[in-house]
Amino acid sequence: MTRFFLMTASLMIIAGVSTVAASATNIAQPAPGTVLYGPVAATPPAGTVAPLAPAGYHNEWVYSYDHHGYRAHWEAVRN
């Protein structure tokens, strides 16, 4: 009975540690498109043209948060 108890406890500990390790691996990943290092792109890359903006808006090149994380992108701003 003692062996059964010790074996069950060992398996539960191993399962718990592996679950914590797997979740820590997932948490440590940066979001797609997140700029981790390097300079902030203050101007758009050469040759890029702003996409068409809806009526009453114009596009500006900004470094801010969108659904991909913090990055440089075109953003529609009200006139």
PyMOL Python script that loads the backbone (N, CA, C, O; Angstrom):
from pymol import cmd

cmd.read_pdbstr("""\
ATOM      1  N   MET A   1       0.817  -1.191   0.000  1.00  0.00           N
ATOM      2  CA  MET A   1       0.000   0.000   0.000  1.00  0.00           C
ATOM      3  C   MET A   1       0.865   1.261   0.000  1.00  0.00           C
ATOM      4  O   MET A   1       0.537   2.250  -0.656  1.00  0.00           O
ATOM      5  N   THR A   2       1.959   1.213   0.735  1.00  0.00           N
ATOM      6  CA  THR A   2       2.863   2.353   0.783  1.00  0.00           C
ATOM      7  C   THR A   2       3.482   2.606  -0.588  1.00  0.00           C
ATOM      8  O   THR A   2       3.622   3.755  -1.007  1.00  0.00           O
ATOM      9  N   ARG A   3       3.852   1.537  -1.284  1.00  0.00           N
ATOM     10  CA  ARG A   3       4.417   1.710  -2.639  1.00  0.00           C
ATOM     11  C   ARG A   3       3.400   2.360  -3.565  1.00  0.00           C
ATOM     12  O   ARG A   3       3.738   3.264  -4.330  1.00  0.00           O
ATOM     13  N   PHE A   4       2.159   1.901  -3.496  1.00  0.00           N
ATOM     14  CA  PHE A   4       1.103   2.477  -4.337  1.00  0.00           C
ATOM     15  C   PHE A   4       0.935   3.966  -4.048  1.00  0.00           C
ATOM     16  O   PHE A   4       0.825   4.769  -4.974  1.00  0.00           O
ATOM     17  N   PHE A   5       0.914   4.333  -2.778  1.00  0.00           N
ATOM     18  CA  PHE A   5       0.768   5.730  -2.387  1.00  0.00           C
ATOM     19  C   PHE A   5       1.948   6.568  -2.876  1.00  0.00           C
ATOM     20  O   PHE A   5       1.751   7.657  -3.416  1.00  0.00           O
ATOM     21  N   LEU A   6       3.165   6.072  -2.692  1.00  0.00           N
ATOM     22  CA  LEU A   6       4.346   6.811  -3.137  1.00  0.00           C
ATOM     23  C   LEU A   6       4.398   6.937  -4.658  1.00  0.00           C
ATOM     24  O   LEU A   6       4.769   7.987  -5.182  1.00  0.00           O
ATOM     25  N   MET A   7       4.028   5.873  -5.365  1.00  0.00           N
ATOM     26  CA  MET A   7       4.016   5.925  -6.832  1.00  0.00           C
ATOM     27  C   MET A   7       2.974   6.934  -7.318  1.00  0.00           C
ATOM     28  O   MET A   7       3.252   7.711  -8.231  1.00  0.00           O
ATOM     29  N   THR A   8       1.803   6.933  -6.733  1.00  0.00           N
ATOM     30  CA  THR A   8       0.747   7.871  -7.114  1.00  0.00           C
ATOM     31  C   THR A   8       1.164   9.310  -6.811  1.00  0.00           C
ATOM     32  O   THR A   8       0.945  10.206  -7.626  1.00  0.00           O
ATOM     33  N   ALA A   9       1.755   9.528  -5.658  1.00  0.00           N
ATOM     34  CA  ALA A   9       2.216  10.878  -5.303  1.00  0.00           C
ATOM     35  C   ALA A   9       3.304  11.344  -6.259  1.00  0.00           C
ATOM     36  O   ALA A   9       3.308  12.507  -6.662  1.00  0.00           O
ATOM     37  N   SER A  10       4.221  10.466  -6.627  1.00  0.00           N
ATOM     38  CA  SER A  10       5.295  10.827  -7.558  1.00  0.00           C
ATOM     39  C   SER A  10       4.729  11.192  -8.922  1.00  0.00           C
ATOM     40  O   SER A  10       5.149  12.177  -9.529  1.00  0.00           O
ATOM     41  N   LEU A  11       3.780  10.404  -9.402  1.00  0.00           N
ATOM     42  CA  LEU A  11       3.176  10.696 -10.706  1.00  0.00           C
ATOM     43  C   LEU A  11       2.399  12.014 -10.676  1.00  0.00           C
ATOM     44  O   LEU A  11       2.416  12.757 -11.657  1.00  0.00           O
ATOM     45  N   MET A  12       1.734  12.308  -9.591  1.00  0.00           N
ATOM     46  CA  MET A  12       1.006  13.574  -9.476  1.00  0.00           C
ATOM     47  C   MET A  12       1.966  14.762  -9.464  1.00  0.00           C
ATOM     48  O   MET A  12       1.678  15.796 -10.067  1.00  0.00           O
ATOM     49  N   ILE A  13       3.083  14.624  -8.796  1.00  0.00           N
ATOM     50  CA  ILE A  13       4.090  15.703  -8.757  1.00  0.00           C
ATOM     51  C   ILE A  13       4.673  15.913 -10.140  1.00  0.00           C
ATOM     52  O   ILE A  13       4.820  17.054 -10.580  1.00  0.00           O
ATOM     53  N   ILE A  14       5.011  14.826 -10.837  1.00  0.00           N
ATOM     54  CA  ILE A  14       5.569  14.942 -12.195  1.00  0.00           C
ATOM     55  C   ILE A  14       4.553  15.584 -13.126  1.00  0.00           C
ATOM     56  O   ILE A  14       4.915  16.446 -13.927  1.00  0.00           O
ATOM     57  N   ALA A  15       3.297  15.186 -13.041  1.00  0.00           N
ATOM     58  CA  ALA A  15       2.261  15.778 -13.888  1.00  0.00           C
ATOM     59  C   ALA A  15       2.096  17.266 -13.590  1.00  0.00           C
ATOM     60  O   ALA A  15       1.937  18.068 -14.511  1.00  0.00           O
ATOM     61  N   GLY A  16       2.133  17.637 -12.323  1.00  0.00           N
ATOM     62  CA  GLY A  16       2.000  19.048 -11.962  1.00  0.00           C
ATOM     63  C   GLY A  16       3.163  19.883 -12.458  1.00  0.00           C
ATOM     64  O   GLY A  16       2.961  20.977 -12.984  1.00  0.00           O
ATOM     65  N   VAL A  17       4.377  19.381 -12.297  1.00  0.00           N
ATOM     66  CA  VAL A  17       5.569  20.117 -12.752  1.00  0.00           C
ATOM     67  C   VAL A  17       5.553  20.260 -14.267  1.00  0.00           C
ATOM     68  O   VAL A  17       5.869  21.331 -14.785  1.00  0.00           O
ATOM     69  N   SER A  18       5.191  19.202 -14.989  1.00  0.00           N
ATOM     70  CA  SER A  18       5.176  19.296 -16.448  1.00  0.00           C
ATOM     71  C   SER A  18       4.084  20.247 -16.931  1.00  0.00           C
ATOM     72  O   SER A  18       4.275  20.935 -17.934  1.00  0.00           O
ATOM     73  N   THR A  19       2.955  20.302 -16.248  1.00  0.00           N
ATOM     74  CA  THR A  19       1.896  21.246 -16.613  1.00  0.00           C
ATOM     75  C   THR A  19       2.350  22.684 -16.397  1.00  0.00           C
ATOM     76  O   THR A  19       2.115  23.541 -17.249  1.00  0.00           O
ATOM     77  N   VAL A  20       2.984  22.953 -15.290  1.00  0.00           N
ATOM     78  CA  VAL A  20       3.499  24.300 -15.020  1.00  0.00           C
ATOM     79  C   VAL A  20       4.563  24.676 -16.041  1.00  0.00           C
ATOM     80  O   VAL A  20       4.579  25.813 -16.512  1.00  0.00           O
ATOM     81  N   ALA A  21       5.448  23.759 -16.395  1.00  0.00           N
ATOM     82  CA  ALA A  21       6.496  24.045 -17.382  1.00  0.00           C
ATOM     83  C   ALA A  21       5.895  24.324 -18.754  1.00  0.00           C
ATOM     84  O   ALA A  21       6.354  25.226 -19.455  1.00  0.00           O
ATOM     85  N   ALA A  22       4.881  23.569 -19.146  1.00  0.00           N
ATOM     86  CA  ALA A  22       4.246  23.789 -20.445  1.00  0.00           C
ATOM     87  C   ALA A  22       3.544  25.134 -20.489  1.00  0.00           C
ATOM     88  O   ALA A  22       3.614  25.828 -21.503  1.00  0.00           O
ATOM     89  N   SER A  23       2.875  25.513 -19.425  1.00  0.00           N
ATOM     90  CA  SER A  23       2.192  26.799 -19.435  1.00  0.00           C
ATOM     91  C   SER A  23       3.192  27.948 -19.370  1.00  0.00           C
ATOM     92  O   SER A  23       2.943  29.003 -19.954  1.00  0.00           O
ATOM     93  N   ALA A  24       4.308  27.776 -18.682  1.00  0.00           N
ATOM     94  CA  ALA A  24       5.339  28.821 -18.649  1.00  0.00           C
ATOM     95  C   ALA A  24       5.957  29.005 -20.024  1.00  0.00           C
ATOM     96  O   ALA A  24       6.308  30.126 -20.393  1.00  0.00           O
ATOM     97  N   THR A  25       6.097  27.941 -20.782  1.00  0.00           N
ATOM     98  CA  THR A  25       6.629  28.041 -22.142  1.00  0.00           C
ATOM     99  C   THR A  25       5.690  28.849 -23.016  1.00  0.00           C
ATOM    100  O   THR A  25       6.148  29.670 -23.810  1.00  0.00           O
ATOM    101  N   ASN A  26       4.403  28.641 -22.891  1.00  0.00           N
ATOM    102  CA  ASN A  26       3.432  29.383 -23.691  1.00  0.00           C
ATOM    103  C   ASN A  26       3.378  30.847 -23.297  1.00  0.00           C
ATOM    104  O   ASN A  26       3.231  31.702 -24.170  1.00  0.00           O
ATOM    105  N   ILE A  27       3.489  31.163 -22.035  1.00  0.00           N
ATOM    106  CA  ILE A  27       3.420  32.545 -21.566  1.00  0.00           C
ATOM    107  C   ILE A  27       4.643  33.336 -22.017  1.00  0.00           C
ATOM    108  O   ILE A  27       4.537  34.530 -22.297  1.00  0.00           O
ATOM    109  N   ALA A  28       5.794  32.687 -22.090  1.00  0.00           N
ATOM    110  CA  ALA A  28       7.026  33.385 -22.406  1.00  0.00           C
ATOM    111  C   ALA A  28       7.101  33.839 -23.868  1.00  0.00           C
ATOM    112  O   ALA A  28       7.958  34.658 -24.201  1.00  0.00           O
ATOM    113  N   GLN A  29       6.241  33.339 -24.740  1.00  0.00           N
ATOM    114  CA  GLN A  29       6.299  33.697 -26.155  1.00  0.00           C
ATOM    115  C   GLN A  29       5.735  35.103 -26.381  1.00  0.00           C
ATOM    116  O   GLN A  29       4.661  35.422 -25.871  1.00  0.00           O
ATOM    117  N   PRO A  30       6.443  35.948 -27.139  1.00  0.00           N
ATOM    118  CA  PRO A  30       5.904  37.281 -27.449  1.00  0.00           C
ATOM    119  C   PRO A  30       4.761  37.180 -28.462  1.00  0.00           C
ATOM    120  O   PRO A  30       4.684  36.213 -29.220  1.00  0.00           O
ATOM    121  N   ALA A  31       3.900  38.152 -28.471  1.00  0.00           N
ATOM    122  CA  ALA A  31       2.800  38.182 -29.421  1.00  0.00           C
ATOM    123  C   ALA A  31       3.344  38.376 -30.828  1.00  0.00           C
ATOM    124  O   ALA A  31       4.373  39.032 -30.990  1.00  0.00           O
ATOM    125  N   PRO A  32       2.691  37.830 -31.856  1.00  0.00           N
ATOM    126  CA  PRO A  32       3.160  38.018 -33.229  1.00  0.00           C
ATOM    127  C   PRO A  32       3.185  39.491 -33.603  1.00  0.00           C
ATOM    128  O   PRO A  32       2.262  40.234 -33.270  1.00  0.00           O
ATOM    129  N   GLY A  33       4.219  39.909 -34.282  1.00  0.00           N
ATOM    130  CA  GLY A  33       4.341  41.295 -34.716  1.00  0.00           C
ATOM    131  C   GLY A  33       4.892  42.230 -33.671  1.00  0.00           C
ATOM    132  O   GLY A  33       5.044  43.420 -33.948  1.00  0.00           O
ATOM    133  N   THR A  34       5.197  41.753 -32.487  1.00  0.00           N
ATOM    134  CA  THR A  34       5.736  42.597 -31.433  1.00  0.00           C
ATOM    135  C   THR A  34       7.200  42.897 -31.710  1.00  0.00           C
ATOM    136  O   THR A  34       7.995  41.982 -31.924  1.00  0.00           O
ATOM    137  N   VAL A  35       7.555  44.165 -31.705  1.00  0.00           N
ATOM    138  CA  VAL A  35       8.944  44.551 -31.898  1.00  0.00           C
ATOM    139  C   VAL A  35       9.653  44.416 -30.556  1.00  0.00           C
ATOM    140  O   VAL A  35       9.289  45.083 -29.588  1.00  0.00           O
ATOM    141  N   LEU A  36      10.658  43.557 -30.499  1.00  0.00           N
ATOM    142  CA  LEU A  36      11.347  43.329 -29.234  1.00  0.00           C
ATOM    143  C   LEU A  36      12.564  44.226 -29.078  1.00  0.00           C
ATOM    144  O   LEU A  36      12.797  44.774 -28.000  1.00  0.00           O
ATOM    145  N   TYR A  37      13.334  44.378 -30.133  1.00  0.00           N
ATOM    146  CA  TYR A  37      14.565  45.151 -30.061  1.00  0.00           C
ATOM    147  C   TYR A  37      14.688  46.007 -31.313  1.00  0.00           C
ATOM    148  O   TYR A  37      14.006  45.764 -32.308  1.00  0.00           O
ATOM    149  N   GLY A  38      15.545  46.990 -31.260  1.00  0.00           N
ATOM    150  CA  GLY A  38      15.820  47.807 -32.429  1.00  0.00           C
ATOM    151  C   GLY A  38      15.144  49.158 -32.337  1.00  0.00           C
ATOM    152  O   GLY A  38      14.332  49.405 -31.446  1.00  0.00           O
ATOM    153  N   PRO A  39      15.490  50.032 -33.273  1.00  0.00           N
ATOM    154  CA  PRO A  39      14.943  51.389 -33.246  1.00  0.00           C
ATOM    155  C   PRO A  39      13.470  51.416 -33.646  1.00  0.00           C
ATOM    156  O   PRO A  39      12.989  50.544 -34.370  1.00  0.00           O
ATOM    157  N   VAL A  40      12.778  52.423 -33.163  1.00  0.00           N
ATOM    158  CA  VAL A  40      11.387  52.643 -33.547  1.00  0.00           C
ATOM    159  C   VAL A  40      11.390  53.230 -34.949  1.00  0.00           C
ATOM    160  O   VAL A  40      12.146  54.156 -35.241  1.00  0.00           O
ATOM    161  N   ALA A  41      10.540  52.686 -35.815  1.00  0.00           N
ATOM    162  CA  ALA A  41      10.463  53.180 -37.193  1.00  0.00           C
ATOM    163  C   ALA A  41       9.683  54.487 -37.200  1.00  0.00           C
ATOM    164  O   ALA A  41       8.452  54.477 -37.221  1.00  0.00           O
ATOM    165  N   ALA A  42      10.398  55.619 -37.183  1.00  0.00           N
ATOM    166  CA  ALA A  42       9.748  56.933 -37.116  1.00  0.00           C
ATOM    167  C   ALA A  42       9.140  57.331 -38.447  1.00  0.00           C
ATOM    168  O   ALA A  42       8.215  58.143 -38.485  1.00  0.00           O
ATOM    169  N   THR A  43       9.640  56.778 -39.534  1.00  0.00           N
ATOM    170  CA  THR A  43       9.098  57.069 -40.863  1.00  0.00           C
ATOM    171  C   THR A  43       8.820  55.745 -41.562  1.00  0.00           C
ATOM    172  O   THR A  43       9.472  54.741 -41.273  1.00  0.00           O
ATOM    173  N   PRO A  44       7.864  55.736 -42.473  1.00  0.00           N
ATOM    174  CA  PRO A  44       7.574  54.490 -43.178  1.00  0.00           C
ATOM    175  C   PRO A  44       8.753  54.076 -44.059  1.00  0.00           C
ATOM    176  O   PRO A  44       9.548  54.927 -44.460  1.00  0.00           O
ATOM    177  N   PRO A  45       8.876  52.807 -44.360  1.00  0.00           N
ATOM    178  CA  PRO A  45       9.959  52.360 -45.242  1.00  0.00           C
ATOM    179  C   PRO A  45       9.878  53.060 -46.591  1.00  0.00           C
ATOM    180  O   PRO A  45       8.796  53.425 -47.052  1.00  0.00           O
ATOM    181  N   ALA A  46      11.028  53.240 -47.212  1.00  0.00           N
ATOM    182  CA  ALA A  46      11.088  53.942 -48.500  1.00  0.00           C
ATOM    183  C   ALA A  46      10.207  53.229 -49.524  1.00  0.00           C
ATOM    184  O   ALA A  46      10.231  52.004 -49.644  1.00  0.00           O
ATOM    185  N   GLY A  47       9.440  54.013 -50.247  1.00  0.00           N
ATOM    186  CA  GLY A  47       8.592  53.472 -51.298  1.00  0.00           C
ATOM    187  C   GLY A  47       7.207  53.035 -50.841  1.00  0.00           C
ATOM    188  O   GLY A  47       6.386  52.647 -51.672  1.00  0.00           O
ATOM    189  N   THR A  48       6.928  53.088 -49.550  1.00  0.00           N
ATOM    190  CA  THR A  48       5.597  52.691 -49.081  1.00  0.00           C
ATOM    191  C   THR A  48       4.629  53.849 -49.241  1.00  0.00           C
ATOM    192  O   THR A  48       4.974  55.007 -49.008  1.00  0.00           O
ATOM    193  N   VAL A  49       3.435  53.519 -49.636  1.00  0.00           N
ATOM    194  CA  VAL A  49       2.388  54.520 -49.829  1.00  0.00           C
ATOM    195  C   VAL A  49       1.279  54.220 -48.832  1.00  0.00           C
ATOM    196  O   VAL A  49       0.914  53.065 -48.616  1.00  0.00           O
ATOM    197  N   ALA A  50       0.753  55.273 -48.233  1.00  0.00           N
ATOM    198  CA  ALA A  50      -0.327  55.091 -47.257  1.00  0.00           C
ATOM    199  C   ALA A  50      -1.559  54.511 -47.950  1.00  0.00           C
ATOM    200  O   ALA A  50      -1.895  54.923 -49.060  1.00  0.00           O
ATOM    201  N   PRO A  51      -2.229  53.564 -47.308  1.00  0.00           N
ATOM    202  CA  PRO A  51      -3.461  53.023 -47.900  1.00  0.00           C
ATOM    203  C   PRO A  51      -4.556  54.084 -47.919  1.00  0.00           C
ATOM    204  O   PRO A  51      -4.467  55.089 -47.213  1.00  0.00           O
ATOM    205  N   LEU A  52      -5.574  53.859 -48.718  1.00  0.00           N
ATOM    206  CA  LEU A  52      -6.676  54.820 -48.788  1.00  0.00           C
ATOM    207  C   LEU A  52      -7.409  54.856 -47.457  1.00  0.00           C
ATOM    208  O   LEU A  52      -7.685  53.821 -46.851  1.00  0.00           O
ATOM    209  N   ALA A  53      -7.717  56.065 -47.017  1.00  0.00           N
ATOM    210  CA  ALA A  53      -8.431  56.244 -45.749  1.00  0.00           C
ATOM    211  C   ALA A  53      -9.904  56.522 -46.040  1.00  0.00           C
ATOM    212  O   ALA A  53     -10.230  57.060 -47.098  1.00  0.00           O
ATOM    213  N   PRO A  54     -10.786  56.168 -45.130  1.00  0.00           N
ATOM    214  CA  PRO A  54     -12.204  56.485 -45.327  1.00  0.00           C
ATOM    215  C   PRO A  54     -12.432  57.995 -45.352  1.00  0.00           C
ATOM    216  O   PRO A  54     -11.575  58.768 -44.925  1.00  0.00           O
ATOM    217  N   ALA A  55     -13.582  58.398 -45.852  1.00  0.00           N
ATOM    218  CA  ALA A  55     -13.911  59.823 -45.917  1.00  0.00           C
ATOM    219  C   ALA A  55     -13.859  60.431 -44.519  1.00  0.00           C
ATOM    220  O   ALA A  55     -14.373  59.847 -43.565  1.00  0.00           O
ATOM    221  N   GLY A  56     -13.242  61.600 -44.398  1.00  0.00           N
ATOM    222  CA  GLY A  56     -13.131  62.287 -43.118  1.00  0.00           C
ATOM    223  C   GLY A  56     -11.922  61.860 -42.301  1.00  0.00           C
ATOM    224  O   GLY A  56     -11.755  62.314 -41.169  1.00  0.00           O
ATOM    225  N   TYR A  57     -11.076  60.996 -42.852  1.00  0.00           N
ATOM    226  CA  TYR A  57      -9.884  60.515 -42.159  1.00  0.00           C
ATOM    227  C   TYR A  57      -8.666  60.668 -43.060  1.00  0.00           C
ATOM    228  O   TYR A  57      -8.799  60.777 -44.279  1.00  0.00           O
ATOM    229  N   HIS A  58      -7.498  60.676 -42.469  1.00  0.00           N
ATOM    230  CA  HIS A  58      -6.242  60.595 -43.207  1.00  0.00           C
ATOM    231  C   HIS A  58      -5.333  59.620 -42.459  1.00  0.00           C
ATOM    232  O   HIS A  58      -5.507  59.407 -41.259  1.00  0.00           O
ATOM    233  N   ASN A  59      -4.371  59.032 -43.157  1.00  0.00           N
ATOM    234  CA  ASN A  59      -3.481  58.053 -42.545  1.00  0.00           C
ATOM    235  C   ASN A  59      -2.210  58.710 -42.048  1.00  0.00           C
ATOM    236  O   ASN A  59      -1.642  59.576 -42.714  1.00  0.00           O
ATOM    237  N   GLU A  60      -1.764  58.287 -40.864  1.00  0.00           N
ATOM    238  CA  GLU A  60      -0.496  58.740 -40.292  1.00  0.00           C
ATOM    239  C   GLU A  60       0.332  57.518 -39.933  1.00  0.00           C
ATOM    240  O   GLU A  60      -0.211  56.486 -39.541  1.00  0.00           O
ATOM    241  N   TRP A  61       1.643  57.636 -40.067  1.00  0.00           N
ATOM    242  CA  TRP A  61       2.561  56.573 -39.673  1.00  0.00           C
ATOM    243  C   TRP A  61       2.816  56.724 -38.178  1.00  0.00           C
ATOM    244  O   TRP A  61       3.363  57.740 -37.750  1.00  0.00           O
ATOM    245  N   VAL A  62       2.435  55.747 -37.386  1.00  0.00           N
ATOM    246  CA  VAL A  62       2.557  55.833 -35.935  1.00  0.00           C
ATOM    247  C   VAL A  62       3.215  54.574 -35.386  1.00  0.00           C
ATOM    248  O   VAL A  62       3.197  53.519 -36.020  1.00  0.00           O
ATOM    249  N   TYR A  63       3.787  54.703 -34.212  1.00  0.00           N
ATOM    250  CA  TYR A  63       4.289  53.551 -33.469  1.00  0.00           C
ATOM    251  C   TYR A  63       3.406  53.438 -32.250  1.00  0.00           C
ATOM    252  O   TYR A  63       3.568  54.184 -31.284  1.00  0.00           O
ATOM    253  N   SER A  64       2.471  52.506 -32.294  1.00  0.00           N
ATOM    254  CA  SER A  64       1.530  52.374 -31.190  1.00  0.00           C
ATOM    255  C   SER A  64       1.024  50.942 -31.124  1.00  0.00           C
ATOM    256  O   SER A  64       1.458  50.078 -31.887  1.00  0.00           O
ATOM    257  N   TYR A  65       0.106  50.705 -30.206  1.00  0.00           N
ATOM    258  CA  TYR A  65      -0.439  49.376 -29.993  1.00  0.00           C
ATOM    259  C   TYR A  65      -1.592  49.124 -30.954  1.00  0.00           C
ATOM    260  O   TYR A  65      -2.481  49.963 -31.103  1.00  0.00           O
ATOM    261  N   ASP A  66      -1.573  47.974 -31.600  1.00  0.00           N
ATOM    262  CA  ASP A  66      -2.756  47.494 -32.310  1.00  0.00           C
ATOM    263  C   ASP A  66      -2.957  46.044 -31.901  1.00  0.00           C
ATOM    264  O   ASP A  66      -2.320  45.590 -30.951  1.00  0.00           O
ATOM    265  N   HIS A  67      -3.809  45.311 -32.576  1.00  0.00           N
ATOM    266  CA  HIS A  67      -4.117  43.954 -32.136  1.00  0.00           C
ATOM    267  C   HIS A  67      -2.933  42.987 -32.255  1.00  0.00           C
ATOM    268  O   HIS A  67      -3.033  41.847 -31.800  1.00  0.00           O
ATOM    269  N   HIS A  68      -1.819  43.414 -32.855  1.00  0.00           N
ATOM    270  CA  HIS A  68      -0.608  42.595 -32.924  1.00  0.00           C
ATOM    271  C   HIS A  68       0.404  42.961 -31.847  1.00  0.00           C
ATOM    272  O   HIS A  68       1.398  42.253 -31.687  1.00  0.00           O
ATOM    273  N   GLY A  69       0.187  44.029 -31.111  1.00  0.00           N
ATOM    274  CA  GLY A  69       1.145  44.495 -30.117  1.00  0.00           C
ATOM    275  C   GLY A  69       1.658  45.867 -30.518  1.00  0.00           C
ATOM    276  O   GLY A  69       1.084  46.513 -31.395  1.00  0.00           O
ATOM    277  N   TYR A  70       2.725  46.314 -29.890  1.00  0.00           N
ATOM    278  CA  TYR A  70       3.316  47.602 -30.233  1.00  0.00           C
ATOM    279  C   TYR A  70       4.137  47.448 -31.502  1.00  0.00           C
ATOM    280  O   TYR A  70       5.006  46.581 -31.588  1.00  0.00           O
ATOM    281  N   ARG A  71       3.858  48.297 -32.487  1.00  0.00           N
ATOM    282  CA  ARG A  71       4.601  48.263 -33.734  1.00  0.00           C
ATOM    283  C   ARG A  71       4.312  49.533 -34.531  1.00  0.00           C
ATOM    284  O   ARG A  71       3.376  50.276 -34.236  1.00  0.00           O
ATOM    285  N   ALA A  72       5.140  49.759 -35.547  1.00  0.00           N
ATOM    286  CA  ALA A  72       4.924  50.901 -36.434  1.00  0.00           C
ATOM    287  C   ALA A  72       3.935  50.478 -37.518  1.00  0.00           C
ATOM    288  O   ALA A  72       4.061  49.397 -38.095  1.00  0.00           O
ATOM    289  N   HIS A  73       2.948  51.338 -37.792  1.00  0.00           N
ATOM    290  CA  HIS A  73       1.948  51.010 -38.800  1.00  0.00           C
ATOM    291  C   HIS A  73       1.184  52.267 -39.207  1.00  0.00           C
ATOM    292  O   HIS A  73       1.285  53.310 -38.561  1.00  0.00           O
ATOM    293  N   TRP A  74       0.419  52.147 -40.289  1.00  0.00           N
ATOM    294  CA  TRP A  74      -0.448  53.235 -40.713  1.00  0.00           C
ATOM    295  C   TRP A  74      -1.701  53.207 -39.861  1.00  0.00           C
ATOM    296  O   TRP A  74      -2.254  52.141 -39.590  1.00  0.00           O
ATOM    297  N   GLU A  75      -2.149  54.378 -39.439  1.00  0.00           N
ATOM    298  CA  GLU A  75      -3.355  54.465 -38.634  1.00  0.00           C
ATOM    299  C   GLU A  75      -4.231  55.593 -39.157  1.00  0.00           C
ATOM    300  O   GLU A  75      -3.751  56.703 -39.387  1.00  0.00           O
ATOM    301  N   ALA A  76      -5.530  55.304 -39.348  1.00  0.00           N
ATOM    302  CA  ALA A  76      -6.456  56.323 -39.825  1.00  0.00           C
ATOM    303  C   ALA A  76      -6.787  57.276 -38.682  1.00  0.00           C
ATOM    304  O   ALA A  76      -7.165  56.848 -37.591  1.00  0.00           O
ATOM    305  N   VAL A  77      -6.639  58.584 -38.946  1.00  0.00           N
ATOM    306  CA  VAL A  77      -6.895  59.614 -37.940  1.00  0.00           C
ATOM    307  C   VAL A  77      -7.939  60.561 -38.508  1.00  0.00           C
ATOM    308  O   VAL A  77      -7.883  60.935 -39.680  1.00  0.00           O
ATOM    309  N   ARG A  78      -8.900  60.950 -37.658  1.00  0.00           N
ATOM    310  CA  ARG A  78      -9.960  61.865 -38.121  1.00  0.00           C
ATOM    311  C   ARG A  78      -9.366  63.221 -38.479  1.00  0.00           C
ATOM    312  O   ARG A  78      -8.499  63.737 -37.774  1.00  0.00           O
ATOM    313  N   ASN A  79      -9.843  63.795 -39.588  1.00  0.00           N
ATOM    314  CA  ASN A  79      -9.375  65.124 -40.038  1.00  0.00           C
ATOM    315  C   ASN A  79      -9.756  66.196 -39.054  1.00  0.00           C
ATOM    316  O   ASN A  79      -9.447  67.368 -39.267  1.00  0.00           O
TER     317      ASN A  79
END
""", "prot")
cmd.dss("prot")
cmd.show_as("cartoon", "prot")
cmd.util.cbc("prot")
cmd.orient("prot")
